[in-house]
Amino acid sequence: MTSTPTTEEFRILKHQPRLVSKNSMYNIKHVGTQGKGKYLMHDFFTTMVDTKWRWNVLIFVSGFVITWLLFALFYWLVSKLHGDLNDVKTTSLRPCFENVNSFTAAYLFSIETQTTIGYGFRYVTEECPYAVVGVILQNIVGAGLQAALAGLVVAKVRRSKKRSNTLMFSSVVCIVEEDGVYKLVIRIGDMRRSHIIGARVRGHLFRTMRSRDSRNHPVMCFPLEFNGEDGSPWLFMAWPTQLVHTINDKSPFWKISRDDLEREDFELVVILDGIVSTTSTILQTQTSYMACDILWGHRFNTMASRYNSNDSLVVDYSSFNRTHPVAIPECSAYQVSVFRKLGYSIIHRDPENNNPSYFEIRKTKEESPSQSRILHYRHNKTVVSTPSRCANL
């Protein structure tokens, strides 16, 4: 007899596509756009920069080969019409091109002209004005192609796309309570010694909503503010730091409890902007988290533990995604605020078993102890569970 899978087990097995993949790529495909190619070609340089390297190399190699062939055909026709390719010379005039007696020779002359490697055995004479004009045009076209290729290579090399590969986002998100305030915490680290200048993080929560008039909104976006551990929006990334979002009445997580999180279907997109210190280029990288990536009542483990013999602080990245459970009510931040307004207090101690994950919400303003009401919420997870419950995408 098979049992029905629980909500958590179902979410593990369910394949959930993401708007933003874990490798910082947007999983969005645009269809139904009329004249898309025409608009892309209007901004040809940006299109080439966005194109992959293999296509860039193919396009420029084809461009050089085609221009060599076209001008070789032009030189061959000029020589043909001038009679330079006849086996028996019918005129005593000088040829348009010395030692260009076939199409292969014309092709080699075209390569020498466009690459400006200098004339040796083959060269142009002043006999044919059309030949001189052709040489001038080919030098202009060749200079333009070389300038475009150099500019494209510099633009693609200066991009900070690969720099984002050394920036690490934690695989999970933690929700903790500090000083009576719920906080959503993400860990971020930089593996390079050259750090990001002016790093800031912002977030967007995408979810499906139903309005009060029963209309379905396919995607609604809610902004989230993230600050560093010191409360500043500017991040200090000399070592792994934490991105903190305070869950208040303006947060989309304000009325989400632990049970609601099991049923929610949303995606949290986190975007980091900054400047690479070594190249002064603008950097942007992003990642995303599903509801199954969020651990309720967990806190990240400490990574920096000691100094080595060189007086350098040792940061252990093997603990980057590791967490440990902490006591936190399973109700939402909104419900906790209502409890406090009604005179309840949250006590994080277990008088019986000394369990650090125990807490209780107790009514403290009753007239007699016999009328005291205790709402028990036990956090019984004792196994440090850092892997996400989402499927590997």
C-alpha positions in Angstrom: 0.0 0.0 0.0 1.5 3.3 -1.1 1.1 6.4 1.0 0.3 9.8 -0.3 3.4 12.1 -0.4 3.5 15.0 2.0 3.6 18.6 0.8 7.4 18.8 1.4 8.0 15.5 -0.4 5.9 16.6 -3.3 7.8 19.8 -3.6 11.1 17.9 -3.7 9.8 15.7 -6.6 8.2 18.6 -8.5 10.3 20.2 -11.2 10.0 23.9 -10.8 11.4 26.1 -13.6 13.1 29.3 -12.7 13.0 32.8 -14.2 16.7 33.1 -13.3 18.9 30.0 -13.2 21.6 29.4 -10.6 24.3 30.3 -13.2 22.9 33.8 -13.4 21.1 33.4 -16.8 17.5 34.5 -17.5 15.3 31.6 -18.6 13.0 33.9 -20.7 12.3 33.4 -24.4 10.7 36.1 -26.4 8.3 34.9 -29.2 5.8 36.6 -31.5 8.0 39.7 -32.1 7.5 41.0 -35.6 10.7 42.2 -37.3 13.0 41.3 -34.4 16.0 40.7 -36.6 15.6 44.1 -38.2 15.7 45.8 -34.9 18.6 43.8 -33.7 20.6 44.7 -36.8 19.9 48.4 -36.2 22.2 48.1 -33.2 24.7 45.7 -35.0 27.6 46.3 -32.6 25.6 45.5 -29.5 24.2 42.4 -31.2 27.8 41.2 -32.0 28.9 41.8 -28.4 26.0 39.7 -27.1 26.8 37.0 -29.7 28.9 34.0 -28.6 32.6 34.0 -29.4 32.3 31.1 -32.0 29.8 33.1 -34.1 31.9 36.2 -33.8 34.9 34.4 -35.1 32.9 32.8 -37.9 31.4 36.1 -39.0 34.7 37.9 -39.1 36.6 35.1 -40.8 33.8 35.0 -43.4 34.0 38.8 -43.8 37.7 38.8 -44.5 37.5 35.8 -46.9 34.6 37.3 -48.8 36.2 40.7 -49.2 39.4 39.0 -50.4 37.4 37.0 -53.0 35.4 40.0 -54.2 38.4 42.3 -54.7 40.3 39.4 -56.3 37.5 39.0 -58.7 37.6 42.7 -59.5 41.4 42.6 -60.1 41.0 39.6 -62.3 38.3 41.2 -64.4 40.4 44.4 -64.8 43.4 42.3 -65.9 41.1 40.2 -68.2 39.7 43.3 -69.9 43.1 44.9 -70.2 44.4 41.8 -71.9 47.0 40.9 -69.3 45.8 37.3 -69.0 46.3 36.4 -72.7 49.0 33.9 -73.5 50.2 36.0 -76.4 50.4 39.7 -75.7 48.5 41.8 -78.3 49.8 45.1 -76.9 53.1 46.4 -75.7 51.5 48.4 -72.9 52.4 47.6 -69.3 49.9 45.4 -67.4 47.6 46.7 -64.7 49.2 44.3 -62.2 52.6 42.9 -62.5 52.8 39.1 -62.3 49.1 38.7 -61.9 48.4 36.1 -64.6 45.5 34.0 -63.0 42.7 34.2 -60.5 44.9 32.6 -57.9 47.5 35.3 -58.4 44.8 38.0 -58.2 43.5 36.4 -54.9 47.0 36.5 -53.4 47.4 40.1 -54.5 44.1 40.9 -52.8 45.3 39.4 -49.5 48.6 41.4 -49.7 46.7 44.6 -50.4 44.1 44.3 -47.5 46.6 43.0 -44.9 49.1 45.7 -45.9 52.0 43.3 -45.6 53.8 45.0 -48.5 54.1 44.3 -52.2 56.9 42.1 -53.5 56.6 39.9 -56.5 53.1 41.3 -57.4 52.2 45.0 -57.4 49.9 47.5 -59.1 51.1 49.8 -61.8 49.8 53.2 -62.9 48.6 51.9 -66.2 44.9 51.3 -65.1 43.1 54.0 -63.0 40.4 51.4 -62.1 43.0 49.2 -60.6 44.3 52.1 -58.4 40.8 52.9 -57.3 40.2 49.3 -56.4 43.4 49.2 -54.3 42.3 52.3 -52.4 38.8 51.0 -51.7 40.2 47.6 -50.5 42.5 49.4 -48.1 39.6 51.4 -46.7 37.4 48.3 -46.3 40.2 46.3 -44.7 41.0 49.1 -42.2 37.3 49.2 -41.3 37.1 45.5 -40.7 40.2 45.4 -38.6 39.0 48.3 -36.5 35.6 46.6 -36.0 37.3 43.4 -35.0 39.6 45.1 -32.6 36.7 47.1 -31.0 34.6 44.0 -30.7 37.4 42.0 -29.0 38.1 44.7 -26.5 34.4 45.2 -25.7 33.9 41.4 -25.2 37.0 41.0 -23.1 36.2 44.0 -20.9 32.8 42.6 -20.0 32.5 41.5 -16.4 30.3 38.5 -17.3 32.9 35.9 -16.3 33.7 37.9 -13.1 30.4 36.9 -11.7 31.5 33.2 -11.7 33.7 34.0 -8.7 30.8 35.5 -6.7 28.9 32.9 -4.6 25.4 33.1 -3.4 24.2 30.6 -0.7 22.1 27.8 -2.0 19.5 28.4 0.7 17.8 31.3 2.4 17.3 31.5 6.2 14.5 33.1 8.1 15.5 34.0 11.7 14.2 36.2 14.5 16.6 38.8 16.0 15.4 41.2 18.7 11.8 40.5 18.0 12.2 41.1 14.3 11.9 38.5 11.5 14.7 38.7 9.0 15.4 36.9 5.7 19.1 36.2 5.3 21.2 35.3 2.3 25.0 34.7 2.4 27.2 36.0 -0.4 31.0 35.7 -0.9 33.7 36.7 -3.3 36.5 34.2 -4.0 38.9 36.7 -5.5 41.2 39.0 -3.6 40.3 42.0 -5.8 36.9 43.0 -4.4 33.8 44.6 -5.8 33.5 48.4 -5.3 30.2 49.9 -4.3 28.3 46.6 -4.2 24.6 46.8 -3.6 21.9 44.2 -3.7 18.2 44.5 -4.5 15.5 41.8 -4.7 12.3 41.2 -6.5 9.6 38.6 -5.5 7.6 37.2 -8.4 4.4 35.4 -7.6 0.9 34.6 -8.9 -1.8 36.6 -7.2 -5.6 36.7 -7.2 -7.1 40.1 -6.7 -10.2 40.9 -4.6 -12.3 40.8 -7.7 -11.2 37.2 -8.4 -8.9 38.2 -11.3 -5.8 36.2 -11.7 -2.5 38.1 -12.2 0.0 35.7 -13.9 3.0 37.5 -12.5 3.2 40.2 -9.9 6.5 41.8 -8.7 7.2 43.0 -5.2 10.4 44.8 -4.5 12.6 43.8 -1.5 15.3 45.9 0.2 18.5 44.2 1.3 21.2 45.6 3.5 24.5 44.4 4.9 25.0 43.0 8.3 25.7 46.6 9.6 22.4 47.9 8.2 24.1 49.8 5.4 23.0 49.2 1.7 26.7 49.2 0.7 28.4 45.8 1.1 31.8 45.1 2.5 32.9 41.9 0.7 36.4 41.3 2.0 35.0 38.1 3.5 31.6 36.3 3.1 28.8 38.6 4.4 25.1 38.3 4.8 22.3 40.1 3.0 19.5 40.9 5.4 15.9 41.8 4.5 13.9 43.0 7.4 10.4 41.5 7.3 8.1 44.3 8.2 4.6 45.5 7.2 6.0 46.5 3.8 7.6 43.2 3.1 5.8 40.5 1.0 6.8 38.0 3.7 4.9 39.9 6.3 1.9 37.5 6.5 3.7 34.3 5.4 4.0 31.6 8.2 6.0 28.4 8.1 3.0 26.4 7.0 2.2 29.0 4.3 5.8 28.7 3.0 5.2 25.0 2.3 2.3 25.9 0.0 3.7 29.1 -1.6 4.8 29.2 -5.2 7.0 32.2 -5.8 10.5 33.1 -7.0 12.8 35.5 -5.2 15.3 37.1 -7.7 18.4 38.7 -6.0 20.5 41.1 -8.1 24.0 42.4 -7.2 25.4 45.5 -8.8 28.9 46.8 -8.4 32.2 47.9 -10.1 35.1 45.5 -10.6 38.1 47.2 -9.0 40.7 45.8 -11.4 39.0 46.9 -14.7 36.6 49.6 -13.5 33.8 47.8 -15.4 30.2 47.6 -14.2 29.2 44.2 -12.8 25.8 42.7 -12.4 25.0 39.2 -11.4 21.8 37.5 -10.2 20.4 34.3 -8.7 17.0 33.1 -7.6 15.4 31.2 -4.8 12.1 29.3 -4.8 9.9 28.8 -1.7 11.5 25.4 -1.2 15.0 27.0 -0.9 13.9 28.9 2.2 14.7 27.4 5.6 12.4 28.6 8.4 14.2 28.9 11.7 17.8 28.4 10.5 20.9 30.5 10.8 24.2 30.3 8.8 27.2 28.8 10.5 30.3 30.9 11.2 33.0 30.6 8.6 35.9 32.7 10.0 37.4 30.8 12.9 41.1 31.6 13.5 44.3 33.3 12.3 47.1 31.3 10.6 50.8 31.6 11.1 50.9 34.6 8.7 48.3 36.5 10.8 45.7 36.0 8.1 42.1 35.3 9.0 41.1 31.9 7.8 37.7 31.6 6.1 36.4 28.1 5.6 34.2 28.0 2.5 33.2 24.5 3.2 30.7 26.0 5.7 29.3 28.5 3.2 25.9 26.8 2.9 25.8 25.1 6.3 23.1 26.2 8.8 21.9 25.2 12.2 18.3 25.4 13.6 17.3 28.2 16.0 14.1 28.9 17.9 11.6 31.0 16.0 7.8 31.0 16.1 6.1 29.1 13.2 3.5 31.9 12.8 4.1 34.8 10.5 5.7 38.1 11.5 2.3 39.8 11.3 0.8 37.3 13.8 3.8 37.8 16.2 3.2 41.5 16.1 -0.5 41.0 16.9 0.5 38.7 19.8 2.7 41.3 21.3 0.0 44.0 21.0 -2.3 41.6 22.9 0.2 41.3 25.7 1.9 38.0 24.8 5.6 37.5 25.1 8.0 35.0 23.4 10.2 32.9 25.7 13.1 31.1 24.1 13.9 28.5 26.8 12.8 25.0 27.6 12.4 24.5 31.4 12.1 20.7 31.0 14.6 19.4 28.4 16.8 22.4 28.0 16.2 22.3 24.2 17.7 25.5 22.5 15.1 25.1 19.7 12.2 25.4 22.1 10.1 28.5 22.4 6.7 29.5 23.7 4.3 32.4 23.4 2.9 33.1 26.9 0.2 35.5 28.0 1.8 37.5 30.8 -0.9 40.1 31.6 -3.5 37.8 33.2 -4.7 38.6 36.7 -3.8 35.2 38.1 -1.3 32.5 37.1 -4.2 30.0 36.8 -5.5 32.1 33.9 -2.1 32.2 32.1 -2.4 31.0 28.5 0.6 29.4 26.8 0.8 28.9 23.0 3.4 26.2 22.4 5.4 26.2 19.2 8.2 23.6 19.3 11.0 23.6 16.7 11.9 19.9 16.7 14.4 19.9 13.8 17.8 19.0 15.3 19.5 17.8 12.1 21.5 20.5 10.3 19.9 20.4 6.9 21.5 22.7 4.4 20.5 21.2 1.0 17.6 22.9 -0.7 14.3 21.0 -1.0 14.0 22.1 -4.7 14.9 19.8 -7.5 18.3 20.3 -9.1 17.7 22.6 -12.1 
